[in-house]
Amino acid sequence: MSEGRLLEAEDEAARLARRERRRLLEQTRHLDPWERYRALNDAMDESYELIDIANREARFALIIMGALNAALLVVSTRSETVAAIPAPARPVMAALLAVYAAVAVYFFLQAIETLRPRKFRPRLRKPLGGSPATHPLGVRYFEDVVERDAEAHYRAWEEVRLSQLNAELAVQGHSLSLKNKAKHDALRRLYAGLRVMTLLVALLLSALAFFALTARS
């Protein structure tokens, strides 16, 4: 290999090494304030999306529960179905219906718990980061906004620093995460109740079908 080609190869290797060092530094450096602002907004959007998903899943569970109730109501209120139940089995069927009613009440309570509005407003006793320049100024969250009149709110937006805005976004994101955790805990209990309700409805309908077939035969 000629000396010129050797020098070109060495220069190319040096360029690749510098590019790799820059890439590693880019991956490990701290975010600048505007990058942090965009990342925090993305995290907020994801939190709101998770809240919306939890609400949709709760409404879907209510639809299934309505279908189960309708099926049980249609079958159990037919006079021939009730007449087909033998007298010794009627207390057992009544007990199963009572259990079903208790589970249905539990289900409704969990649905309310999942869908109800929640508030996790942080009460910060000292400045975040140890400095007022990094402490939330209260220009985004509605409960902080309405504590000022319109003119004071406008002045706050004129005075707010990017570090304060990022701190407020971080605190809001933490509050939304607490709200999401509470919603998803309630949602798990809601679907646990729905599974029990489905099993009870299947048991009751199977028993009613058995008694109806036995009565006919």
N, C-alpha and C positions, 0 to 999 in steps of 0.2 A: 504493500500500500504506500502511495506517495505521501510526502510530508504534508501537503495541502489537504489531502483527504483525511489524514490522521487528525489534523487540527480541526477540521469541520466536524469529525465524529466526536472529538472532545468537547467542542462548543455545544453540539446538540445534546450530549450527555449532561453538560452543566446546565443548559436551559431546562431540560426535563427535571433535573434535581431541584432547581429553583422553583419550578412550577409545582412540584410535589410538596416542597416546604410551604409554599403559599397556600396550597390546598389544605394542608394539615392545620396551618395557623387559622385559616378561615373557618374550619370546622370547630376549633376549640376556643375561639375568641368569644368575648362577651357580646351580647347584642347591643347595638346602639339604641338610643331612646326611641327613634321612629320605628325601628324593627321590633322593639319591645311592644310599642303601641299596637302595631299590626298583629303581632302574635297574640296579645291579650284580647284584641277584638275577635280574632278567630276562635279563641277559647270560649269567649262569651257566646258567640254564635252557636258553637257546638253544644254548650250547656242548654241554651234555649231550645235547640233541636231535640235534645234528649228529653226535656220537659214535655215538648209536644208529642214525642213518641210515647212517653208514659201515659199521657192523657188519652191518646188514641187506643192504646192497649187496654186501658181501663174501660173505655166506651165499648170496645169489642167484647170484653168480658160481660158487660151489662147486656149486650145483644144476645149472647149465648144464654145468659141466665133467663132472659125473657122468653126465649124459645123453649127452654126446659120447663119453665113455669106453665107456659101455654100448653105444652104436650101433657103435662101432669093434670092440669085443670080440665082439659077436654076429656081425658080418659076417666078421671076419678069422679066427675060429676054426672056421668051417665047412670041412669037409674038401674039398668040391667047389670052394669059393672058392680055397683054397690050391692045389689041383691045377690050376686054370685059369690060374694065373700062369705065363707062359713062363719057362723057365730063365734067359734073358738078363736078364729084368726083375726077377728075384728080388733081386739085390744092391741095385738101386735102391729097391725096396720096403722092404728091410731098412734101408737108410739113412734113408728117410723115417720109418720107425717109430722109429729111434734118435733122430732129430731131434724127433719128437713126444714121446718119453719125456723128453728133456732139457727141452723146453718145459713139459711137465707137472710136472716137478720144480720148475722155476722158478715155475710157477703156484702150487704148494703152498707154496713158501717165501714168496711175496708174500701169500698168504692168511693164513699164520701171522703175517707182519709186520703185516698190517692188523688182525687180531683180537687180537693179544697185548696183555696189559696194559702200560701205559706209566706212567712216573713222571717228572714234571718238577717236582721240589720245589725252589723257589728258596732260595738261600742268600744272605740279605741281610746285607751286611757293615756297613752303617750304617743308622741310623733313616731310614725313609721320611719325606720332608718335612723332614728335619733335626731332628726332635723325637720323643722317645719317646711323646708324646701322639698321634702319627699313625702309629706303628709297629705292625704286626700283633702281637697278643698270643699268637696260637697257640691259639685256642679252637674252631676249625672243622675244620681239616685233621686227619685221623685220626692221622698220624704225629706231629703236635705234641701232640694230645690224649693219646696213650698214654704220652708222656714224663712226665706227671704222674699221681699217684694220683687217685682219685675226689674226695677232699676238696679237693685242690689245684686240680683242674679246676673244681669248684664255686666256689671262691674266685676263680679267674680270671674266671669269668662274672660274679661280683658286682663285680669291679673294672674290667671292660673298658669302654672308652669307645666311643661311636658312631664316632668318628674312627678308632679302632684296628680296629673291626669292618669299616668301609668299606675300610680299607687292606688287611686280610686278604682281603676279597672281591675287591678289584682284583688282588691278587697271584694268587689262585686262578684268576681269569678269564684272566690272562695264561698261567698254566701250562696251563689247558685249551685255550687257543688253540694253544699249541705242540703239544699232544697231537693236536688236530684236524688241524693241518698235516701232522704225521708220518703220521697215518692216511690222509689224502686223497692224499698223495704215493704211499704204498704202494698205495692203491686204484687210482690211475691206472696204475701198473705192472701191477697184477693184471689189469685189463681189457685192457691192451695184450697181455699174455700170452694172455688168453682169445681175443682176435681172431686171434692167430697159430695157436692150437690149432684154432679153428674152420676156418681156411683149410686147415690140414694134414689135418684129418679130411675135409673136402670133397674135397681132392685124392686122399687115399687111397681113399675110397669110390668116387670117380669112376673111378679106375684099376682097382679091383677089379671094378666093374660092367662096365667096358670089356672086361677080360680074360674075364669070365664070358660076355658076349654073343659075343665073338670065338670062344671055345671051343665054344659051342653051334652057331654058324653053320659 
